[in-house]
């Protein structure tokens, strides 16, 4: 069993109501839903941070060149039919 720690978190009343509603809708506790939201959001932020760190160490011109080569390798599409054009 993983260790847990109790944290008191102050949130606006409307946010708590929304959490309660969604937790009930999902059939889980507010605690489980809040943990899920915090974990997924933090994971996304950490992943973006890693990506930004890696990109900052790269040559942007070189990356653009590689992307251009990849896009150029995609077969060209036929003209879009008139009925399918976005207006």
C-alpha positions in Angstrom: 0.0 0.0 0.0 1.4 3.4 -0.9 1.9 6.0 1.7 -0.5 8.9 1.7 -0.6 12.3 3.4 -3.6 14.4 4.4 -3.5 17.8 2.7 -6.1 20.5 3.4 -6.9 22.4 0.2 -8.9 25.5 0.1 -11.0 25.8 -3.1 -13.9 28.1 -4.1 -17.3 26.8 -3.2 -18.4 26.5 -6.8 -15.3 24.4 -7.6 -16.2 22.0 -4.7 -19.8 21.8 -6.0 -18.5 20.9 -9.5 -16.1 18.3 -8.1 -18.9 16.8 -6.0 -21.2 16.6 -9.0 -18.6 15.1 -11.3 -17.5 12.6 -8.6 -21.1 11.5 -8.2 -21.5 11.2 -11.9 -18.3 9.1 -12.2 -19.3 7.0 -9.2 -16.1 7.8 -7.3 -15.1 9.8 -4.2 -14.1 13.5 -4.4 -10.7 12.4 -3.1 -10.2 9.9 -6.0 -11.4 12.4 -8.6 -9.2 15.2 -7.2 -6.2 12.8 -7.2 -6.9 11.8 -10.8 -7.2 15.4 -11.9 -4.1 16.5 -10.1 -2.1 13.5 -11.3 -3.1 13.9 -15.0 -2.6 17.6 -15.0 0.8 17.5 -13.3 1.9 14.7 -15.7 1.0 16.8 -18.7 2.9 19.8 -17.3 5.9 17.6 -16.6 5.8 16.1 -20.1 5.6 19.6 -21.6 8.5 20.7 -19.5 10.6 17.8 -20.7 9.7 18.5 -24.4 10.4 22.2 -24.0 13.8 21.4 -22.4 14.7 19.0 -25.3 13.6 21.5 -27.9 15.6 24.3 -26.4 18.7 22.2 -26.9 18.0 21.7 -30.6 18.7 23.7 -33.7 15.3 25.0 -34.8 16.4 25.4 -38.4 17.5 21.7 -38.4 14.2 20.6 -36.9 12.2 22.6 -39.5 14.2 21.0 -42.2 13.5 17.5 -40.9 9.8 18.3 -40.6 9.8 19.7 -44.2 11.4 16.5 -45.5 8.8 14.4 -43.7 5.9 16.5 -45.1 7.4 16.4 -48.6 7.4 12.6 -48.4 3.6 12.5 -48.0 1.9 11.8 -51.3 0.1 14.7 -52.8 -3.7 14.6 -52.6 -5.9 15.1 -55.6 -7.8 18.4 -55.8 -10.6 18.6 -53.2 -14.0 18.2 -54.9 -15.9 21.5 -55.1 -18.7 20.1 -52.9 -16.1 19.4 -50.1 -14.5 22.8 -50.0 -14.7 24.8 -46.8 -16.2 28.2 -47.4 
